[in-house]
Amino acid sequence: MPSYNDPHHNFVYNHDASHLENSAQTEIFFPNNKNDLIEIVEKAIKEKKKIICRGGGTNLVGNCLPSEKSLIVDLSKMNRILHQTPTSLTVEPGLTTDEINEKLKPLNLYFPVQLWSHQAAQIGGMIATNGAGMRAIKYGKMQQRVEEIEVLIVNKEEKIEIKTLSHEDANDFFWAEGKFWIVLSATLKVIELPTKKSLIFKTFEKGSEALEFVKEIKKEKKSELSAMELINPGVSELLWWEKKYAVIIEFENETDGDIIDSEEIQNIRAKRDACYAVTVNAGFPQIEDPELHDHEMEFLQRCEDHEILMYGHIGIGVLHPHFNDSQKDLMHEMYQLVQKLWGKVSGEHGIGKKKQEYLSEEEKSQFQVLKEKWDPCGLFGF
């Protein structure tokens, strides 16, 4: 199996969307199939090196950055559809959601987990971090959309095993961030392509007013509610909207929302998709993803007090504050607040190299138990 370890490849693979500094020397492999992967893993076992999986490089916490004595496995070429039914699709890990939905469109089917990086984020990485995205309030995170996964693991005798897992048996692998295994394939639950859309788009002077409106809509429990997004005044201004809190609520019908014009809906959704880009371009490249439930107001107020740019999936409590390199103390204070409010330090990005210091001792212990169960040789992860 050929590999690359020249300066150009090493430069590219020492970078991802996390903006972390990294300069490890490594070998990079591009497997085409399961047999290629087995050959690479056998090499890693023999040479006592770690395996780090990589896809689109959209990881925001440094999970796919190499360490010394590691091998990078880029799964992008494993991008075939293996099997299809009217309700599911079995795919290799290198396909992106946009590629999947392009293939599903002629069949009037759709895969509804839509991250902001849907053009580049690949299925393997989305499973590894339990990706959520805009429509998680209706369709759930990746954990709820995967029927079955096929994984490659290495047992304590350093023997390669291929396992197919479903339901509770697969739960250990969501959030594992590639530190236990390699995803070989996944069977995804698909839906009928939604043909009708409507939106509510409202702005508010105060965060409390925006949250109260969101809670009112949630109480109504409308079955076609598919997304609830919040954008704070600083980001709204970057999008050329009024400097106010903006709430975007999406329905898969033409009756619950007051905006039904397809062009207007597309323009609003395009602005929402641009939140990350405009915030990074404004000089705040560090995006975080705390998950809060019922305590969002105190968090919104903290962002407002410190003029932190923020937006997120308010329907599931996952918010995305942004920071720059000079705001590390402010970011640390933010995570202390999240812990005080009984939130999670990660709602969909993972922990990676970036956020290990914010894990509780209990969380570290739980992870170690799973590591010993699934990767007793310590072969996977940085």
C-alpha positions as CSV (number, residue, x, y, z in Angstrom):
1,M,0.0,0.0,0.0
2,P,1.7,3.2,-1.1
3,S,2.1,6.1,1.3
4,Y,3.2,9.8,1.3
5,N,5.5,11.4,3.7
6,D,6.8,14.4,1.7
7,P,6.8,18.0,3.1
8,H,3.8,19.0,1.1
9,H,1.5,16.2,2.3
10,N,2.8,16.6,5.9
11,F,2.0,20.3,5.8
12,V,-1.6,19.6,4.6
13,Y,-2.2,16.8,7.1
14,N,-0.9,18.9,10.0
15,H,-3.8,21.2,9.6
16,D,-7.6,21.0,10.0
17,A,-10.5,23.3,10.8
18,S,-9.4,23.5,14.5
19,H,-6.7,26.1,13.9
20,L,-4.4,24.2,16.3
21,E,-0.6,24.3,15.7
22,N,0.8,20.9,14.7
23,S,4.1,19.8,13.1
24,A,4.4,16.0,13.4
25,Q,6.1,13.9,10.7
26,T,3.9,11.1,9.5
27,E,2.9,8.8,6.7
28,I,-0.4,9.4,4.9
29,F,-2.4,6.5,3.3
30,F,-5.3,6.6,1.0
31,P,-7.1,3.2,1.2
32,N,-9.6,2.2,-1.5
33,N,-11.2,-0.7,0.3
34,K,-11.3,-2.9,3.4
35,N,-8.3,-5.0,2.4
36,D,-6.2,-1.8,2.0
37,L,-7.2,-0.8,5.6
38,I,-6.3,-4.2,7.0
39,E,-2.8,-3.9,5.4
40,I,-2.3,-0.4,6.9
41,V,-3.5,-1.6,10.4
42,E,-1.1,-4.6,10.2
43,K,1.7,-2.2,9.5
44,A,0.8,0.0,12.4
45,I,0.7,-3.0,14.8
46,K,4.1,-4.2,13.6
47,E,5.7,-0.8,13.8
48,K,4.0,0.2,17.1
49,K,2.4,3.2,15.6
50,K,-1.0,4.8,16.1
51,I,-3.7,5.1,13.5
52,I,-5.4,8.4,13.0
53,C,-8.4,8.5,10.6
54,R,-9.1,11.6,8.5
55,G,-11.8,12.6,6.1
56,G,-12.7,16.1,4.9
57,G,-10.5,17.9,7.5
58,T,-13.5,19.8,8.9
59,N,-12.8,18.6,12.5
60,L,-12.8,21.6,14.9
61,V,-11.0,20.1,17.9
62,G,-7.9,18.6,16.4
63,N,-9.0,14.9,16.3
64,C,-7.4,14.2,13.0
65,L,-4.1,15.9,13.5
66,P,-1.1,13.5,13.6
67,S,1.2,12.8,16.6
68,E,4.7,11.5,16.4
69,K,4.8,7.8,15.5
70,S,1.4,7.8,13.9
71,L,-0.1,6.9,10.5
72,I,-2.7,9.0,8.9
73,V,-5.5,7.1,7.1
74,D,-7.5,9.3,4.8
75,L,-10.8,7.6,4.1
76,S,-12.0,9.9,1.4
77,K,-11.5,7.4,-1.4
78,M,-13.8,4.9,0.4
79,N,-16.9,6.7,-0.9
80,R,-19.2,4.1,-2.4
81,I,-22.9,3.3,-1.8
82,L,-23.0,-0.4,-0.9
83,H,-26.7,-1.1,-0.6
84,Q,-30.0,0.7,-0.8
85,T,-33.6,0.1,0.4
86,P,-36.6,2.5,0.4
87,T,-35.8,3.5,4.0
88,S,-32.0,3.1,4.3
89,L,-28.7,3.5,2.6
90,T,-25.4,1.7,3.4
91,V,-22.4,3.8,2.6
92,E,-18.6,3.8,3.1
93,P,-17.2,6.5,5.4
94,G,-15.8,8.8,2.8
95,L,-19.1,10.1,1.4
96,T,-20.3,13.6,2.3
97,T,-23.9,14.4,3.1
98,D,-24.2,16.6,0.0
99,E,-23.0,13.6,-2.2
100,I,-25.5,11.3,-0.5
101,N,-28.4,13.7,-1.0
102,E,-27.5,14.3,-4.6
103,K,-27.7,10.5,-5.2
104,L,-30.9,10.3,-3.2
105,K,-32.7,13.2,-4.9
106,P,-33.9,11.3,-8.0
107,L,-35.5,8.8,-5.6
108,N,-37.2,11.5,-3.6
109,L,-35.2,10.5,-0.6
110,Y,-33.1,12.6,1.8
111,F,-30.6,12.1,4.6
112,P,-31.5,14.8,7.2
113,V,-28.4,15.3,9.3
114,Q,-27.1,18.6,7.9
115,L,-24.0,20.2,9.5
116,W,-22.8,23.6,8.5
117,S,-19.9,21.8,6.7
118,H,-22.3,19.6,4.7
119,Q,-20.3,20.1,1.5
120,A,-17.2,18.5,3.0
121,A,-18.0,16.7,6.3
122,Q,-17.9,12.9,5.7
123,I,-20.0,10.2,7.3
124,G,-17.2,8.6,9.2
125,G,-16.3,11.8,11.0
126,M,-20.0,12.6,11.6
127,I,-20.4,9.3,13.4
128,A,-17.2,9.8,15.3
129,T,-18.4,13.1,16.8
130,N,-22.2,12.3,16.8
131,G,-22.9,15.3,14.5
132,A,-26.1,17.1,15.0
133,G,-26.8,20.1,12.7
134,M,-29.8,22.2,12.0
135,R,-32.5,19.5,11.9
136,A,-31.6,17.5,14.9
137,I,-34.7,18.8,16.8
138,K,-36.8,16.6,14.4
139,Y,-34.5,13.9,13.2
140,G,-31.9,13.6,16.0
141,K,-28.1,13.4,15.9
142,M,-26.1,10.8,14.0
143,Q,-26.8,8.3,16.8
144,Q,-30.5,8.4,15.9
145,R,-30.0,8.2,12.2
146,V,-27.6,5.2,12.0
147,E,-29.2,1.7,11.9
148,E,-25.9,-0.2,11.8
149,I,-22.2,0.3,11.6
150,E,-19.4,-2.0,10.5
151,V,-16.1,-1.3,12.3
152,L,-12.5,-2.5,12.3
153,I,-11.1,-3.0,15.8
154,V,-7.9,-4.6,17.2
155,N,-8.3,-6.9,20.2
156,K,-5.9,-7.4,23.1
157,E,-4.0,-10.2,21.2
158,E,-3.3,-7.5,18.5
159,K,-5.6,-9.4,16.1
160,I,-7.9,-7.5,13.7
161,E,-11.6,-8.0,14.0
162,I,-14.5,-6.8,11.9
163,K,-17.7,-6.2,13.8
164,T,-21.2,-5.2,12.7
165,L,-23.1,-3.5,15.5
166,S,-26.6,-2.0,15.8
167,H,-28.7,-0.2,18.4
168,E,-27.3,-0.2,21.9
169,D,-24.3,-2.3,20.8
170,A,-23.2,0.6,18.6
171,N,-23.7,3.4,21.2
172,D,-20.1,3.3,22.5
173,F,-18.8,4.4,19.0
174,F,-20.8,7.7,18.8
175,W,-18.6,10.4,20.5
176,A,-15.6,8.0,20.4
177,E,-13.9,10.4,17.9
178,G,-12.0,7.6,16.1
179,K,-10.1,6.6,19.2
180,F,-11.4,3.0,19.3
181,W,-11.9,1.9,15.7
182,I,-12.2,2.6,12.0
183,V,-15.7,2.9,10.5
184,L,-15.9,0.6,7.4
185,S,-19.5,1.3,6.5
186,A,-22.8,2.7,8.0
187,T,-26.4,2.0,7.3
188,L,-28.3,5.3,7.4
189,K,-32.0,5.9,7.9
190,V,-33.3,8.1,5.1
191,I,-36.6,9.9,4.8
192,E,-38.9,11.1,2.0
193,L,-37.5,14.3,0.5
194,P,-39.5,17.2,2.1
195,T,-41.1,19.1,-0.7
196,K,-42.9,21.7,1.3
197,K,-41.2,24.4,3.5
198,S,-42.1,27.4,5.5
199,L,-40.2,29.6,7.9
200,I,-40.7,32.0,10.7
201,F,-38.0,34.7,10.8
202,K,-38.2,37.2,13.7
203,T,-35.8,39.6,15.4
204,F,-35.7,40.7,19.1
205,E,-34.0,43.4,21.1
206,K,-33.4,41.1,24.0
207,G,-32.1,37.5,24.3
208,S,-34.8,36.7,26.9
209,E,-37.5,37.7,24.3
210,A,-36.0,35.4,21.7
211,L,-35.8,32.5,24.1
212,E,-39.3,33.0,25.3
213,F,-40.5,32.9,21.7
214,V,-38.6,29.7,21.0
215,K,-40.1,28.1,24.1
216,E,-43.6,29.0,23.0
217,I,-43.1,27.4,19.6
218,K,-41.7,24.2,21.3
219,K,-44.6,24.0,23.6
220,E,-46.9,23.8,20.7
221,K,-45.1,20.5,19.7
222,K,-45.8,20.9,16.0
223,S,-44.9,17.7,14.3
224,E,-43.4,19.4,11.2
225,L,-41.0,21.6,13.2
226,S,-37.6,20.8,11.7
227,A,-35.2,23.5,12.8
228,M,-34.8,26.3,15.4
229,E,-31.8,28.5,15.0
230,L,-30.7,31.5,17.1
231,I,-28.2,34.2,15.9
232,N,-27.0,36.9,18.3
233,P,-26.8,40.6,17.4
234,G,-23.1,40.7,16.6
235,V,-23.4,37.9,14.0
236,S,-26.7,39.3,12.7
237,E,-24.9,42.6,12.0
238,L,-22.2,40.7,10.1
239,L,-24.9,39.1,8.0
240,W,-26.2,42.6,7.1
241,W,-29.3,42.2,9.2
242,E,-30.4,44.4,12.0
243,K,-28.2,44.2,15.1
244,K,-30.7,42.2,17.0
245,Y,-31.3,38.6,18.1
246,A,-32.6,36.6,15.1
247,V,-34.6,33.5,15.3
248,I,-35.1,31.2,12.3
249,I,-37.7,28.4,12.7
250,E,-38.3,25.9,9.9
251,F,-41.3,23.7,9.2
252,E,-41.8,20.9,6.6
253,N,-45.1,22.3,5.5
254,E,-46.6,25.5,4.1
255,T,-48.9,26.3,7.0
256,D,-47.0,26.8,10.2
257,G,-44.5,29.3,8.9
258,D,-45.4,32.8,7.5
259,I,-42.7,32.7,4.9
260,I,-43.4,30.3,2.0
261,D,-41.7,31.9,-0.9
262,S,-38.9,29.4,-1.9
263,E,-36.4,32.2,-2.9
264,E,-36.9,34.0,0.3
265,I,-36.5,30.8,2.3
266,Q,-33.3,30.0,0.4
267,N,-31.9,33.5,1.0
268,I,-32.5,33.2,4.8
269,R,-31.0,29.7,4.9
270,A,-28.0,30.8,3.0
271,K,-27.4,33.6,5.5
272,R,-27.6,31.0,8.3
273,D,-25.1,28.8,6.5
274,A,-22.8,31.8,6.3
275,C,-22.6,32.4,10.0
276,Y,-19.4,30.5,10.5
277,A,-17.6,32.1,7.5
278,V,-18.5,35.7,8.4
279,T,-17.5,35.2,12.0
280,V,-14.2,33.7,11.1
281,N,-13.6,36.4,8.6
282,A,-14.3,39.0,11.3
283,G,-11.3,37.6,13.2
284,F,-12.8,35.0,15.5
285,P,-11.8,31.6,14.2
286,Q,-12.2,29.5,17.4
287,I,-15.7,28.0,17.3
288,E,-17.0,26.2,20.4
289,D,-20.1,24.0,20.9
290,P,-21.4,23.8,24.5
291,E,-24.7,22.1,25.0
292,L,-27.1,23.6,27.5
293,H,-30.7,22.9,28.4
294,D,-33.0,25.3,30.2
295,H,-30.1,27.5,31.2
296,E,-29.4,29.3,27.9
297,M,-30.3,32.8,29.1
298,E,-27.4,33.1,31.5
299,F,-25.1,31.9,28.7
300,L,-26.6,34.4,26.2
301,Q,-26.1,37.2,28.7
302,R,-22.5,36.3,29.3
303,C,-21.9,36.4,25.5
304,E,-23.7,39.8,25.3
305,D,-21.7,41.2,28.3
306,H,-18.4,40.3,26.6
307,E,-19.5,41.0,23.0
308,I,-18.9,37.3,22.1
309,L,-20.2,36.4,18.6
310,M,-22.6,33.5,18.9
311,Y,-25.2,31.5,17.0
312,G,-26.5,27.9,17.2
313,H,-29.1,25.2,17.2
314,I,-31.2,26.6,20.0
315,G,-33.8,23.9,19.5
316,I,-31.4,21.3,21.0
317,G,-29.4,23.7,23.1
318,V,-26.2,23.5,21.1
319,L,-24.6,27.0,20.8
320,H,-21.6,28.2,18.9
321,P,-19.7,31.1,20.5
322,H,-16.6,32.2,18.7
323,F,-13.2,33.5,20.1
324,N,-9.9,34.7,18.8
325,D,-6.4,33.7,20.0
326,S,-6.3,36.5,22.6
327,Q,-9.5,35.3,24.3
328,K,-8.3,32.1,25.9
329,D,-9.1,33.3,29.4
330,L,-12.6,34.3,28.2
331,M,-13.1,30.9,26.6
332,H,-11.9,29.2,29.8
333,E,-14.5,31.2,31.8
334,M,-17.2,30.2,29.3
335,Y,-16.5,26.5,29.9
336,Q,-16.5,27.1,33.7
337,L,-20.0,28.6,33.3
338,V,-21.1,25.6,31.2
339,Q,-20.1,23.2,33.9
340,K,-21.8,25.4,36.5
341,L,-25.0,25.3,34.5
342,W,-24.8,21.5,34.2
343,G,-24.1,21.6,30.5
344,K,-21.8,19.6,28.2
345,V,-18.5,21.0,26.9
346,S,-19.3,19.5,23.5
347,G,-22.7,19.2,21.7
348,E,-21.4,18.0,18.4
349,H,-17.7,18.8,17.7
350,G,-16.1,16.4,20.1
351,I,-13.3,16.8,22.6
352,G,-10.1,16.1,20.6
353,K,-6.9,17.8,21.6
354,K,-8.6,21.1,22.2
355,K,-11.0,20.5,25.1
356,Q,-9.5,17.6,27.2
357,E,-8.8,20.0,30.1
358,Y,-12.5,20.7,30.5
359,L,-13.5,17.1,31.0
360,S,-14.5,16.0,34.5
361,E,-12.7,13.2,36.2
362,E,-15.9,11.1,35.8
363,E,-15.9,11.7,32.1
364,K,-12.2,10.8,31.8
365,S,-12.8,7.6,33.7
366,Q,-15.8,6.6,31.6
367,F,-13.7,7.1,28.4
368,Q,-10.8,5.1,29.8
369,V,-13.2,2.2,30.5
370,L,-14.4,2.2,26.9
371,K,-10.8,2.6,25.6
372,E,-9.7,-0.5,27.4
373,K,-12.8,-2.4,26.2
374,W,-12.5,-1.5,22.5
375,D,-8.9,-0.6,22.0
376,P,-6.8,-2.4,24.6
377,C,-3.6,-2.0,22.6
378,G,-4.0,1.7,22.3
379,L,-3.7,1.7,18.6
380,F,-6.2,4.3,17.6
381,G,-6.2,8.1,18.2
382,F,-3.5,10.7,18.7
